[in-house]
């Protein structure tokens, strides 16, 4: 697998692990983030490219894609991993600008990155986008654990993923949305207890590696959980999953 991947939020945590996994699979990896030291460290480990900037700024995103394609080649895989929680405060105590900032990073950032890579992918009739969503997209997190913006932003990201897949599939480009599970990270540190049902951190990177391979293209548009779903089993039952509209965030009556 010698294609090019762009991983946002790749300087630490889940994004860094995904970048390392993809590099291990033979991909040329560009990693982006706001903290130069972290992004550059990941790039050194992957032998890839460090891209510093803000995922919610169009000019930064378009610069990333241009630089990645100039230095490494056409982007075949986009992993929209960059995300923030917005803080542990109830809605009425949240500054509106800070609340909206969660959507700017988690949703607008994913849109901007997709917007930048899709023209090339569609022209080549090949490409994949993996949006890192969350169980919070369909399962409300009680209290102020991750704030009042995080879950809604991930719900929006998941619906965007489904919509985008419907638009891009006829052009040979596929979009997925996944949950990495409850992984120990800077975001979850101090939010959940030590005895919480933590997800092994290697599962999400392994899932992204499978999605990057093309083996799971029949599941494009579906929600896949890194821990609770067996991706090989899902692939084997892809026809049934599509026919019954499974692995989707739906209202059932």
GIKA-V814706 format. One record per residue. N is the residue number from 1. RES is the residue in one letter. D_LAST is the distance of its C-alpha to the last C-alpha in Angstrom with 2 decimals. Layout:
BEGIN
n=N res=RES d_last=D_LAST
n=N res=RES d_last=D_LAST
END
This chain:
BEGIN
n=1 res=X d_last=43.53
n=2 res=X d_last=45.83
n=3 res=X d_last=43.44
n=4 res=X d_last=42.98
n=5 res=X d_last=40.14
n=6 res=X d_last=39.59
n=7 res=X d_last=37.94
n=8 res=X d_last=37.35
n=9 res=X d_last=37.78
n=10 res=X d_last=39.92
n=11 res=X d_last=42.57
n=12 res=X d_last=41.05
n=13 res=X d_last=38.24
n=14 res=X d_last=35.51
n=15 res=X d_last=36.90
n=16 res=X d_last=40.35
n=17 res=X d_last=39.14
n=18 res=X d_last=37.28
n=19 res=X d_last=40.46
n=20 res=X d_last=42.60
n=21 res=X d_last=40.38
n=22 res=X d_last=40.44
n=23 res=X d_last=44.18
n=24 res=X d_last=44.58
n=25 res=X d_last=42.89
n=26 res=X d_last=45.57
n=27 res=X d_last=43.83
n=28 res=X d_last=45.76
n=29 res=X d_last=43.84
n=30 res=X d_last=43.96
n=31 res=X d_last=42.56
n=32 res=X d_last=42.02
n=33 res=X d_last=41.86
n=34 res=X d_last=43.60
n=35 res=X d_last=45.93
n=36 res=X d_last=48.71
n=37 res=X d_last=50.01
n=38 res=X d_last=46.70
n=39 res=X d_last=45.90
n=40 res=X d_last=49.48
n=41 res=X d_last=49.41
n=42 res=X d_last=46.35
n=43 res=X d_last=47.98
n=44 res=X d_last=51.13
n=45 res=X d_last=49.29
n=46 res=X d_last=47.49
n=47 res=X d_last=50.48
n=48 res=X d_last=48.34
n=49 res=X d_last=48.27
n=50 res=X d_last=47.64
n=51 res=X d_last=46.10
n=52 res=X d_last=46.24
n=53 res=X d_last=44.36
n=54 res=X d_last=41.25
n=55 res=X d_last=38.04
n=56 res=X d_last=37.12
n=57 res=X d_last=40.42
n=58 res=X d_last=40.44
n=59 res=X d_last=44.15
n=60 res=X d_last=43.81
n=61 res=X d_last=41.01
n=62 res=X d_last=42.92
n=63 res=X d_last=46.03
n=64 res=X d_last=44.31
n=65 res=X d_last=43.17
n=66 res=X d_last=46.57
n=67 res=X d_last=48.40
n=68 res=X d_last=46.25
n=69 res=X d_last=46.74
n=70 res=X d_last=50.42
n=71 res=X d_last=51.11
n=72 res=X d_last=48.78
n=73 res=X d_last=47.50
n=74 res=X d_last=44.35
n=75 res=X d_last=41.17
n=76 res=X d_last=39.11
n=77 res=X d_last=36.57
n=78 res=X d_last=35.24
n=79 res=X d_last=33.65
n=80 res=X d_last=32.23
n=81 res=X d_last=32.65
n=82 res=X d_last=34.23
n=83 res=X d_last=32.25
n=84 res=X d_last=32.89
n=85 res=X d_last=31.08
n=86 res=X d_last=32.88
n=87 res=X d_last=34.08
n=88 res=X d_last=33.05
n=89 res=X d_last=33.00
n=90 res=X d_last=30.53
n=91 res=X d_last=29.63
n=92 res=X d_last=32.21
n=93 res=X d_last=34.97
n=94 res=X d_last=34.15
n=95 res=X d_last=36.51
n=96 res=X d_last=34.56
n=97 res=X d_last=36.49
n=98 res=X d_last=35.77
n=99 res=X d_last=32.02
n=100 res=X d_last=32.00
n=101 res=X d_last=34.17
n=102 res=X d_last=31.29
n=103 res=X d_last=29.49
n=104 res=X d_last=32.84
n=105 res=X d_last=33.27
n=106 res=X d_last=29.78
n=107 res=X d_last=28.46
n=108 res=X d_last=31.52
n=109 res=X d_last=33.54
n=110 res=X d_last=31.21
n=111 res=X d_last=31.23
n=112 res=X d_last=35.01
n=113 res=X d_last=35.62
n=114 res=X d_last=33.43
n=115 res=X d_last=35.17
n=116 res=X d_last=38.51
n=117 res=X d_last=38.05
n=118 res=X d_last=35.97
n=119 res=X d_last=38.82
n=120 res=X d_last=40.85
n=121 res=X d_last=38.06
n=122 res=X d_last=37.18
n=123 res=X d_last=40.89
n=124 res=X d_last=41.25
n=125 res=X d_last=38.00
n=126 res=X d_last=37.27
n=127 res=X d_last=35.68
n=128 res=X d_last=32.86
n=129 res=X d_last=31.19
n=130 res=X d_last=29.56
n=131 res=X d_last=27.84
n=132 res=X d_last=27.87
n=133 res=X d_last=24.66
n=134 res=X d_last=23.50
n=135 res=X d_last=20.94
n=136 res=X d_last=21.09
n=137 res=X d_last=19.15
n=138 res=X d_last=15.85
n=139 res=X d_last=17.27
n=140 res=X d_last=19.07
n=141 res=X d_last=22.65
n=142 res=X d_last=23.83
n=143 res=X d_last=26.89
n=144 res=X d_last=29.03
n=145 res=X d_last=29.20
n=146 res=X d_last=28.85
n=147 res=X d_last=28.89
n=148 res=X d_last=26.32
n=149 res=X d_last=26.76
n=150 res=X d_last=26.32
n=151 res=X d_last=22.55
n=152 res=X d_last=21.84
n=153 res=X d_last=24.52
n=154 res=X d_last=23.08
n=155 res=X d_last=19.61
n=156 res=X d_last=21.62
n=157 res=X d_last=23.63
n=158 res=X d_last=20.77
n=159 res=X d_last=19.34
n=160 res=X d_last=22.99
n=161 res=X d_last=23.43
n=162 res=X d_last=20.76
n=163 res=X d_last=22.23
n=164 res=X d_last=25.72
n=165 res=X d_last=25.18
n=166 res=X d_last=24.10
n=167 res=X d_last=27.30
n=168 res=X d_last=29.67
n=169 res=X d_last=28.81
n=170 res=X d_last=30.82
n=171 res=X d_last=33.72
n=172 res=X d_last=33.70
n=173 res=X d_last=32.33
n=174 res=X d_last=29.35
n=175 res=X d_last=27.31
n=176 res=X d_last=25.55
n=177 res=X d_last=24.01
n=178 res=X d_last=24.68
n=179 res=X d_last=24.70
n=180 res=X d_last=28.15
n=181 res=X d_last=26.94
n=182 res=X d_last=28.75
n=183 res=X d_last=32.24
n=184 res=X d_last=35.29
n=185 res=X d_last=36.46
n=186 res=X d_last=38.04
n=187 res=X d_last=34.62
n=188 res=X d_last=33.48
n=189 res=X d_last=36.98
n=190 res=X d_last=37.28
n=191 res=X d_last=33.60
n=192 res=X d_last=32.40
n=193 res=X d_last=34.57
n=194 res=X d_last=36.78
n=195 res=X d_last=34.88
n=196 res=X d_last=31.50
n=197 res=X d_last=29.88
n=198 res=X d_last=31.72
n=199 res=X d_last=31.05
n=200 res=X d_last=34.22
n=201 res=X d_last=35.24
n=202 res=X d_last=36.19
n=203 res=X d_last=32.73
n=204 res=X d_last=31.51
n=205 res=X d_last=34.83
n=206 res=X d_last=34.68
n=207 res=X d_last=31.22
n=208 res=X d_last=32.48
n=209 res=X d_last=35.50
n=210 res=X d_last=33.46
n=211 res=X d_last=31.45
n=212 res=X d_last=34.81
n=213 res=X d_last=36.22
n=214 res=X d_last=33.98
n=215 res=X d_last=32.91
n=216 res=X d_last=29.25
n=217 res=X d_last=29.11
n=218 res=X d_last=26.62
n=219 res=X d_last=24.10
n=220 res=X d_last=24.80
n=221 res=X d_last=21.99
n=222 res=X d_last=20.20
n=223 res=X d_last=20.02
n=224 res=X d_last=22.54
n=225 res=X d_last=23.51
n=226 res=X d_last=27.25
n=227 res=X d_last=27.22
n=228 res=X d_last=24.01
n=229 res=X d_last=23.96
n=230 res=X d_last=26.85
n=231 res=X d_last=27.55
n=232 res=X d_last=29.66
n=233 res=X d_last=27.00
n=234 res=X d_last=24.49
n=235 res=X d_last=27.23
n=236 res=X d_last=27.86
n=237 res=X d_last=24.26
n=238 res=X d_last=23.70
n=239 res=X d_last=23.19
n=240 res=X d_last=20.38
n=241 res=X d_last=18.75
n=242 res=X d_last=18.95
n=243 res=X d_last=17.91
n=244 res=X d_last=14.65
n=245 res=X d_last=14.17
n=246 res=X d_last=14.75
n=247 res=X d_last=16.51
n=248 res=X d_last=14.70
n=249 res=X d_last=13.21
n=250 res=X d_last=9.75
n=251 res=X d_last=6.63
n=252 res=X d_last=3.81
n=253 res=X d_last=0.00
END
